[in-house]
Amino acid sequence: MNIIVCIKQVPDTTNVRIDPETNTLVRSGVQSIVNPFDMYAIEEAVRLKEKFGGLVTVITMGPIQAEEALREAISLGADEAVLVSDRAFAGSDTWATSYTLSKAVQKIGKFDLVICGKQAIDGDTAQVGPGVAAFLDIPQITFVKKIEEIKDSFIRAERMTEEGYDIIESPLPCLITVVKEINEPRLPSLKGKMRAKKIEIKKLEAKDLDADPDSLGLKGSPTKVVKIFTPPPRKGGQMLEGEAKDISERLVDLLKGDLCL
Ligand SMILES: Cc1cc2nc3c(=O)[nH]c(=O)nc-3n(C[C@H](O)[C@H](O)[C@H](O)COP(=O)(O)OP(=O)(O)OC[C@H]3O[C@@H](n4cnc5c(N)ncnc54)[C@H](O)[C@@H]3O)c2cc1C
Protein backbone atom coordinates (compact mmCIF):
# COMPACT_ATOMS: atom_id res chain seq x y z
CA MET A 1 0.00 0.00 0.00
CA ASN A 2 1.49 3.34 -1.05
CA ILE A 3 0.49 6.15 1.27
CA ILE A 4 1.21 9.85 0.89
CA VAL A 5 0.96 12.00 4.02
CA CYS A 6 0.63 15.78 3.69
CA ILE A 7 2.20 17.61 6.61
CA LYS A 8 2.51 21.30 7.34
CA GLN A 9 5.12 23.07 9.44
CA VAL A 10 3.38 25.54 11.74
CA PRO A 11 4.42 28.01 14.46
CA ASP A 12 4.52 26.38 17.91
CA THR A 13 1.58 28.34 19.19
CA THR A 14 -2.07 28.75 18.48
CA ASN A 15 -1.67 32.42 19.34
CA VAL A 16 -0.54 33.41 15.84
CA ARG A 17 0.24 37.08 15.23
CA ILE A 18 -0.76 38.78 11.98
CA ASP A 19 1.38 41.44 10.33
CA PRO A 20 -1.03 44.40 10.03
CA GLU A 21 0.87 45.70 6.97
CA THR A 22 0.89 42.53 4.87
CA ASN A 23 -2.01 40.66 6.50
CA THR A 24 0.08 37.47 6.59
CA LEU A 25 1.18 35.30 9.49
CA VAL A 26 4.27 36.49 11.37
CA ARG A 27 6.49 33.41 11.50
CA SER A 28 9.84 34.91 12.49
CA GLY A 29 10.98 34.35 16.08
CA VAL A 30 8.47 31.57 16.60
CA GLN A 31 9.66 27.97 16.90
CA SER A 32 8.17 25.63 14.29
CA ILE A 33 6.63 22.20 14.80
CA VAL A 34 4.82 19.64 12.69
CA ASN A 35 1.12 20.55 12.73
CA PRO A 36 -0.19 18.43 15.65
CA PHE A 37 -3.02 16.86 13.60
CA ASP A 38 -0.45 15.75 11.02
CA MET A 39 1.35 13.72 13.70
CA TYR A 40 -1.76 11.51 13.81
CA ALA A 41 -1.73 11.28 10.01
CA ILE A 42 1.92 10.13 10.06
CA GLU A 43 1.22 7.59 12.81
CA GLU A 44 -1.78 6.12 10.97
CA ALA A 45 0.20 5.79 7.75
CA VAL A 46 3.10 4.06 9.52
CA ARG A 47 0.70 1.67 11.28
CA LEU A 48 -0.93 0.77 7.94
CA LYS A 49 2.50 0.17 6.41
CA GLU A 50 3.49 -2.04 9.33
CA LYS A 51 0.32 -4.09 8.83
CA PHE A 52 0.11 -4.29 5.05
CA GLY A 53 3.60 -3.36 3.80
CA GLY A 54 4.24 -0.61 1.25
CA LEU A 55 5.72 2.84 1.34
CA VAL A 56 4.93 6.01 3.27
CA THR A 57 5.93 9.25 1.58
CA VAL A 58 5.61 12.53 3.47
CA ILE A 59 5.20 15.72 1.55
CA THR A 60 5.13 19.35 2.55
CA MET A 61 4.83 22.60 0.67
CA GLY A 62 6.79 25.32 2.37
CA PRO A 63 10.12 27.10 2.68
CA ILE A 64 13.46 25.26 2.96
CA GLN A 65 13.13 25.15 6.77
CA ALA A 66 10.12 22.84 6.35
CA GLU A 67 12.70 20.09 5.72
CA GLU A 68 12.89 19.79 9.52
CA ALA A 69 9.24 18.72 9.62
CA LEU A 70 9.92 16.08 6.96
CA ARG A 71 12.92 14.74 8.88
CA GLU A 72 10.78 14.45 11.99
CA ALA A 73 8.25 12.38 10.02
CA ILE A 74 11.09 10.13 8.81
CA SER A 75 12.23 9.63 12.41
CA LEU A 76 8.69 8.44 13.17
CA GLY A 77 8.74 5.77 10.46
CA ALA A 78 7.97 7.42 7.11
CA ASP A 79 10.13 6.11 4.25
CA GLU A 80 10.53 9.01 1.86
CA ALA A 81 10.16 12.77 2.02
CA VAL A 82 9.39 15.40 -0.58
CA LEU A 83 9.73 19.16 -0.13
CA VAL A 84 7.62 21.22 -2.51
CA SER A 85 9.29 24.59 -2.49
CA ASP A 86 9.60 27.48 -4.89
CA ARG A 87 9.26 31.26 -4.77
CA ALA A 88 6.41 30.81 -7.25
CA PHE A 89 4.31 29.24 -4.45
CA ALA A 90 4.57 32.31 -2.16
CA GLY A 91 1.26 33.86 -1.15
CA SER A 92 -0.78 30.74 -1.91
CA ASP A 93 -4.24 30.63 -0.39
CA THR A 94 -5.89 27.29 0.35
CA TRP A 95 -6.98 26.88 -3.29
CA ALA A 96 -3.48 27.34 -4.70
CA THR A 97 -1.99 25.24 -1.86
CA SER A 98 -4.37 22.37 -2.65
CA TYR A 99 -3.69 22.65 -6.38
CA THR A 100 0.08 22.63 -5.89
CA LEU A 101 -0.01 19.70 -3.46
CA SER A 102 -2.25 17.71 -5.81
CA LYS A 103 0.24 18.25 -8.64
CA ALA A 104 3.07 17.12 -6.35
CA VAL A 105 1.10 14.01 -5.33
CA GLN A 106 0.58 13.15 -9.01
CA LYS A 107 4.29 13.64 -9.59
CA ILE A 108 5.20 11.24 -6.78
CA GLY A 109 3.32 8.54 -8.65
CA LYS A 110 0.96 5.69 -7.88
CA PHE A 111 -0.73 5.89 -4.48
CA ASP A 112 -3.57 4.13 -2.66
CA LEU A 113 -4.24 6.61 0.11
CA VAL A 114 -3.49 10.25 0.88
CA ILE A 115 -3.70 11.21 4.57
CA CYS A 116 -3.95 14.77 5.89
CA GLY A 117 -4.56 16.21 9.33
CA LYS A 118 -8.07 17.57 9.85
CA GLN A 119 -6.76 21.13 9.97
CA ALA A 120 -3.64 23.21 10.50
CA ILE A 121 -3.42 25.05 13.83
CA ASP A 122 -2.31 28.31 12.16
CA GLY A 123 -4.42 28.72 9.01
CA ASP A 124 -7.15 26.61 10.63
CA THR A 125 -9.39 26.35 7.55
CA ALA A 126 -9.53 22.53 7.16
CA GLN A 127 -9.82 23.16 3.41
CA VAL A 128 -6.56 21.74 2.09
CA GLY A 129 -7.35 18.01 2.50
CA PRO A 130 -10.71 18.27 0.68
CA GLY A 131 -9.10 20.62 -1.86
CA VAL A 132 -6.35 18.14 -2.71
CA ALA A 133 -8.94 15.35 -3.12
CA ALA A 134 -11.00 17.57 -5.42
CA PHE A 135 -8.02 18.46 -7.62
CA LEU A 136 -6.97 14.79 -7.75
CA ASP A 137 -10.58 13.86 -8.53
CA ILE A 138 -10.61 11.11 -5.90
CA PRO A 139 -13.13 10.43 -3.09
CA GLN A 140 -12.50 11.85 0.38
CA ILE A 141 -13.47 10.92 3.93
CA THR A 142 -12.91 13.79 6.36
CA PHE A 143 -12.54 13.74 10.18
CA VAL A 144 -11.70 10.03 10.28
CA LYS A 145 -11.43 8.67 13.82
CA LYS A 146 -10.99 5.01 12.93
CA ILE A 147 -10.13 2.97 9.86
CA GLU A 148 -12.33 -0.10 10.26
CA GLU A 149 -11.11 -1.98 7.24
CA ILE A 150 -8.85 -1.37 4.31
CA LYS A 151 -7.93 -3.81 1.58
CA ASP A 152 -7.17 -4.03 -2.13
CA SER A 153 -9.31 -1.29 -3.52
CA PHE A 154 -11.60 -0.38 -0.66
CA ILE A 155 -11.62 1.50 2.68
CA ARG A 156 -14.26 1.65 5.42
CA ALA A 157 -13.81 4.36 8.05
CA GLU A 158 -15.60 6.00 10.93
CA ARG A 159 -16.00 9.70 10.35
CA MET A 160 -16.52 11.86 13.44
CA THR A 161 -19.60 14.09 13.47
CA GLU A 162 -21.04 16.41 16.10
CA GLU A 163 -23.69 13.82 17.01
CA GLY A 164 -21.54 10.68 16.85
CA TYR A 165 -20.00 9.11 13.78
CA ASP A 166 -20.80 8.00 10.22
CA ILE A 167 -19.40 4.83 8.68
CA ILE A 168 -18.25 5.57 5.15
CA GLU A 169 -17.02 3.15 2.52
CA SER A 170 -15.01 4.34 -0.42
CA PRO A 171 -13.00 2.88 -3.26
CA LEU A 172 -9.25 3.48 -3.28
CA PRO A 173 -7.39 5.64 -4.09
CA CYS A 174 -8.98 7.96 -1.56
CA LEU A 175 -7.99 10.88 0.65
CA ILE A 176 -8.75 10.95 4.35
CA THR A 177 -8.27 13.66 6.94
CA VAL A 178 -7.79 12.45 10.50
CA VAL A 179 -8.75 13.66 13.97
CA LYS A 180 -6.74 13.11 17.15
CA GLU A 181 -9.01 10.31 18.34
CA ILE A 182 -7.61 8.00 15.64
CA ASN A 183 -4.42 6.91 17.44
CA GLU A 184 -1.65 7.74 19.89
CA PRO A 185 1.42 8.97 17.96
CA ARG A 186 4.66 7.20 18.88
CA LEU A 187 7.95 8.82 19.86
CA PRO A 188 10.83 8.68 17.37
CA SER A 189 13.13 5.67 17.64
CA LEU A 190 16.92 6.00 17.76
CA LYS A 191 17.13 4.18 14.41
CA GLY A 192 14.52 6.56 13.01
CA LYS A 193 16.46 9.59 14.23
CA MET A 194 19.65 8.31 12.59
CA ARG A 195 17.82 7.71 9.33
CA ALA A 196 16.22 11.15 9.50
CA LYS A 197 19.63 12.80 9.76
CA LYS A 198 20.98 11.06 6.70
CA ILE A 199 18.02 10.83 4.35
CA GLU A 200 18.07 12.83 1.16
CA ILE A 201 14.95 14.95 0.89
CA LYS A 202 13.59 15.09 -2.66
CA LYS A 203 12.74 18.58 -3.90
CA LEU A 204 10.01 19.58 -6.29
CA GLU A 205 9.96 23.08 -7.75
CA ALA A 206 7.28 24.73 -9.87
CA LYS A 207 8.97 23.60 -13.09
CA ASP A 208 8.82 19.95 -11.95
CA LEU A 209 5.06 19.87 -11.40
CA ASP A 210 3.46 20.10 -14.86
CA ALA A 211 1.31 22.79 -13.27
CA ASP A 212 -0.40 25.80 -14.81
CA PRO A 213 1.88 28.72 -13.74
CA ASP A 214 -1.14 31.01 -13.46
CA SER A 215 -2.65 28.71 -10.82
CA LEU A 216 0.31 28.93 -8.45
CA GLY A 217 1.10 31.27 -5.57
CA LEU A 218 -0.48 34.68 -5.21
CA LYS A 219 -1.47 34.75 -8.90
CA GLY A 220 -3.37 31.48 -8.54
CA SER A 221 -5.10 32.48 -5.31
CA PRO A 222 -8.69 33.62 -5.84
CA THR A 223 -8.99 34.84 -2.23
CA LYS A 224 -7.15 37.87 -0.88
CA VAL A 225 -6.80 38.90 2.75
CA VAL A 226 -7.89 42.55 2.60
CA LYS A 227 -8.16 43.23 6.30
CA ILE A 228 -7.52 41.41 9.56
CA PHE A 229 -9.22 42.60 12.73
CA THR A 230 -10.61 41.35 16.01
CA PRO A 231 -14.38 41.16 15.70
CA PRO A 232 -16.28 43.39 18.16
CA PRO A 233 -17.93 41.56 21.07
CA ARG A 234 -21.44 40.33 20.20
CA LYS A 235 -24.36 42.41 21.39
CA GLY A 236 -27.13 40.65 23.26
CA GLY A 237 -29.67 38.84 21.06
CA GLN A 238 -33.35 39.59 20.69
CA MET A 239 -36.08 36.97 21.06
CA LEU A 240 -38.94 37.17 18.58
CA GLU A 241 -42.22 35.96 19.97
CA GLY A 242 -45.62 35.20 18.46
CA GLU A 243 -46.96 33.04 15.66
CA ALA A 244 -44.44 31.47 13.28
CA LYS A 245 -45.81 33.48 10.34
CA ASP A 246 -45.45 36.81 12.20
CA ILE A 247 -42.00 35.88 13.45
CA SER A 248 -40.78 34.95 9.98
CA GLU A 249 -42.12 38.19 8.48
CA ARG A 250 -40.51 40.21 11.25
CA LEU A 251 -37.26 38.29 10.75
CA VAL A 252 -37.23 38.99 7.02
CA ASP A 253 -37.74 42.71 7.72
CA LEU A 254 -34.88 42.66 10.18
CA LEU A 255 -32.60 40.82 7.75
CA LYS A 256 -33.44 43.30 5.01
CA GLY A 257 -32.49 46.06 7.43
CA ASP A 258 -29.05 46.20 9.01
CA LEU A 259 -28.80 42.47 9.85
CA CYS A 260 -28.74 43.44 13.52
CA LEU A 261 -31.42 41.79 15.64
C1 LIG B 1 -7.53 34.00 1.95
C2 LIG B 1 -6.19 33.44 2.33
C3 LIG B 1 -5.01 34.07 1.92
C4 LIG B 1 -3.79 33.58 2.31
N1 LIG B 1 -2.68 34.23 1.92
C5 LIG B 1 -1.51 33.80 2.35
C6 LIG B 1 -0.34 34.48 1.99
O1 LIG B 1 -0.39 35.47 1.29
N2 LIG B 1 0.83 34.00 2.47
C7 LIG B 1 0.88 32.88 3.27
O2 LIG B 1 1.96 32.48 3.69
N3 LIG B 1 -0.22 32.21 3.61
C8 LIG B 1 -1.40 32.64 3.18
N4 LIG B 1 -2.49 31.98 3.54
C9 LIG B 1 -2.37 30.81 4.34
C10 LIG B 1 -2.21 29.58 3.47
O3 LIG B 1 -3.02 29.59 2.37
C11 LIG B 1 -2.56 28.40 4.29
O4 LIG B 1 -1.64 28.34 5.36
C12 LIG B 1 -2.48 27.11 3.53
O5 LIG B 1 -3.25 27.16 2.37
C13 LIG B 1 -2.95 25.96 4.34
O6 LIG B 1 -4.23 26.24 4.83
P1 LIG B 1 -4.54 25.95 6.33
O7 LIG B 1 -3.38 26.43 7.13
O8 LIG B 1 -5.87 26.49 6.65
O9 LIG B 1 -4.53 24.36 6.36
P2 LIG B 1 -5.73 23.35 6.61
O10 LIG B 1 -6.59 23.27 5.42
O11 LIG B 1 -6.38 23.65 7.93
O12 LIG B 1 -4.84 22.04 6.72
C14 LIG B 1 -5.42 20.74 6.66
C15 LIG B 1 -4.34 19.74 6.35
O13 LIG B 1 -3.86 19.95 5.03
C16 LIG B 1 -2.47 19.63 4.97
N5 LIG B 1 -1.71 20.84 4.62
C17 LIG B 1 -2.06 22.12 4.77
N6 LIG B 1 -1.11 22.94 4.30
C18 LIG B 1 -0.12 22.14 3.85
C19 LIG B 1 1.15 22.37 3.25
N7 LIG B 1 1.62 23.59 3.02
N8 LIG B 1 1.90 21.30 2.90
C20 LIG B 1 1.45 20.03 3.10
N9 LIG B 1 0.27 19.77 3.67
C21 LIG B 1 -0.51 20.79 4.04
C22 LIG B 1 -2.10 19.11 6.36
O14 LIG B 1 -2.29 17.72 6.37
C23 LIG B 1 -3.13 19.78 7.24
O15 LIG B 1 -3.35 19.08 8.45
C24 LIG B 1 -3.71 32.44 3.13
C25 LIG B 1 -4.88 31.80 3.54
C26 LIG B 1 -6.11 32.29 3.15
C27 LIG B 1 -7.38 31.59 3.61
Ligand as a Chemical Component Dictionary entry (heavy atoms), coordinates in Angstrom:
data_LIG
# 
_chem_comp.id                   LIG 
_chem_comp.type                 NON-POLYMER 
_chem_comp.pdbx_formal_charge   0 
_chem_comp.three_letter_code    LIG 
# 
loop_
_chem_comp_atom.comp_id 
_chem_comp_atom.atom_id 
_chem_comp_atom.alt_atom_id 
_chem_comp_atom.type_symbol 
_chem_comp_atom.charge 
_chem_comp_atom.model_Cartn_x 
_chem_comp_atom.model_Cartn_y 
_chem_comp_atom.model_Cartn_z 
_chem_comp_atom.pdbx_ordinal 
LIG C1  C1  C 0 -7.526 34.002 1.953 1  
LIG C2  C2  C 0 -6.187 33.443 2.334 2  
LIG C3  C3  C 0 -5.007 34.068 1.922 3  
LIG C4  C4  C 0 -3.788 33.582 2.314 4  
LIG N1  N1  N 0 -2.682 34.228 1.924 5  
LIG C5  C5  C 0 -1.507 33.799 2.350 6  
LIG C6  C6  C 0 -0.344 34.479 1.992 7  
LIG O1  O1  O 0 -0.389 35.473 1.288 8  
LIG N2  N2  N 0 0.834  33.999 2.465 9  
LIG C7  C7  C 0 0.876  32.882 3.270 10 
LIG O2  O2  O 0 1.961  32.476 3.688 11 
LIG N3  N3  N 0 -0.217 32.210 3.610 12 
LIG C8  C8  C 0 -1.396 32.637 3.176 13 
LIG N4  N4  N 0 -2.489 31.985 3.536 14 
LIG C9  C9  C 0 -2.371 30.809 4.340 15 
LIG C10 C10 C 0 -2.208 29.582 3.467 16 
LIG O3  O3  O 0 -3.024 29.591 2.366 17 
LIG C11 C11 C 0 -2.560 28.399 4.295 18 
LIG O4  O4  O 0 -1.636 28.342 5.361 19 
LIG C12 C12 C 0 -2.476 27.112 3.528 20 
LIG O5  O5  O 0 -3.254 27.156 2.367 21 
LIG C13 C13 C 0 -2.954 25.965 4.344 22 
LIG O6  O6  O 0 -4.228 26.239 4.829 23 
LIG P1  P1  P 0 -4.536 25.953 6.327 24 
LIG O7  O7  O 0 -3.383 26.431 7.133 25 
LIG O8  O8  O 0 -5.873 26.490 6.652 26 
LIG O9  O9  O 0 -4.527 24.359 6.363 27 
LIG P2  P2  P 0 -5.732 23.352 6.609 28 
LIG O10 O10 O 0 -6.588 23.274 5.424 29 
LIG O11 O11 O 0 -6.380 23.647 7.935 30 
LIG O12 O12 O 0 -4.836 22.038 6.725 31 
LIG C14 C14 C 0 -5.417 20.744 6.658 32 
LIG C15 C15 C 0 -4.341 19.736 6.348 33 
LIG O13 O13 O 0 -3.858 19.955 5.029 34 
LIG C16 C16 C 0 -2.469 19.627 4.974 35 
LIG N5  N5  N 0 -1.711 20.837 4.622 36 
LIG C17 C17 C 0 -2.062 22.122 4.775 37 
LIG N6  N6  N 0 -1.113 22.935 4.297 38 
LIG C18 C18 C 0 -0.121 22.137 3.845 39 
LIG C19 C19 C 0 1.153  22.368 3.250 40 
LIG N7  N7  N 0 1.621  23.593 3.023 41 
LIG N8  N8  N 0 1.896  21.301 2.896 42 
LIG C20 C20 C 0 1.448  20.028 3.097 43 
LIG N9  N9  N 0 0.270  19.770 3.674 44 
LIG C21 C21 C 0 -0.505 20.792 4.039 45 
LIG C22 C22 C 0 -2.101 19.106 6.355 46 
LIG O14 O14 O 0 -2.289 17.717 6.374 47 
LIG C23 C23 C 0 -3.125 19.781 7.245 48 
LIG O15 O15 O 0 -3.350 19.085 8.451 49 
LIG C24 C24 C 0 -3.707 32.439 3.129 50 
LIG C25 C25 C 0 -4.882 31.803 3.535 51 
LIG C26 C26 C 0 -6.113 32.289 3.151 52 
LIG C27 C27 C 0 -7.381 31.594 3.613 53 
# 
loop_
_chem_comp_bond.comp_id 
_chem_comp_bond.atom_id_1 
_chem_comp_bond.atom_id_2 
_chem_comp_bond.value_order 
_chem_comp_bond.pdbx_ordinal 
LIG C1  C2  SING 1  
LIG C2  C3  SING 2  
LIG C2  C26 DOUB 3  
LIG C3  C4  DOUB 4  
LIG C4  N1  SING 5  
LIG C4  C24 SING 6  
LIG N1  C5  DOUB 7  
LIG C5  C6  SING 8  
LIG C5  C8  SING 9  
LIG C6  O1  DOUB 10 
LIG C6  N2  SING 11 
LIG N2  C7  SING 12 
LIG C7  O2  DOUB 13 
LIG C7  N3  SING 14 
LIG N3  C8  DOUB 15 
LIG C8  N4  SING 16 
LIG N4  C9  SING 17 
LIG N4  C24 SING 18 
LIG C9  C10 SING 19 
LIG C10 O3  SING 20 
LIG C10 C11 SING 21 
LIG C11 O4  SING 22 
LIG C11 C12 SING 23 
LIG C12 O5  SING 24 
LIG C12 C13 SING 25 
LIG C13 O6  SING 26 
LIG O6  P1  SING 27 
LIG P1  O7  DOUB 28 
LIG P1  O8  SING 29 
LIG P1  O9  SING 30 
LIG O9  P2  SING 31 
LIG P2  O10 DOUB 32 
LIG P2  O11 SING 33 
LIG P2  O12 SING 34 
LIG O12 C14 SING 35 
LIG C14 C15 SING 36 
LIG C15 O13 SING 37 
LIG C15 C23 SING 38 
LIG O13 C16 SING 39 
LIG C16 N5  SING 40 
LIG C16 C22 SING 41 
LIG N5  C17 SING 42 
LIG N5  C21 SING 43 
LIG C17 N6  DOUB 44 
LIG N6  C18 SING 45 
LIG C18 C19 SING 46 
LIG C18 C21 DOUB 47 
LIG C19 N7  SING 48 
LIG C19 N8  DOUB 49 
LIG N8  C20 SING 50 
LIG C20 N9  DOUB 51 
LIG N9  C21 SING 52 
LIG C22 O14 SING 53 
LIG C22 C23 SING 54 
LIG C23 O15 SING 55 
LIG C24 C25 DOUB 56 
LIG C25 C26 SING 57 
LIG C26 C27 SING 58 
# 
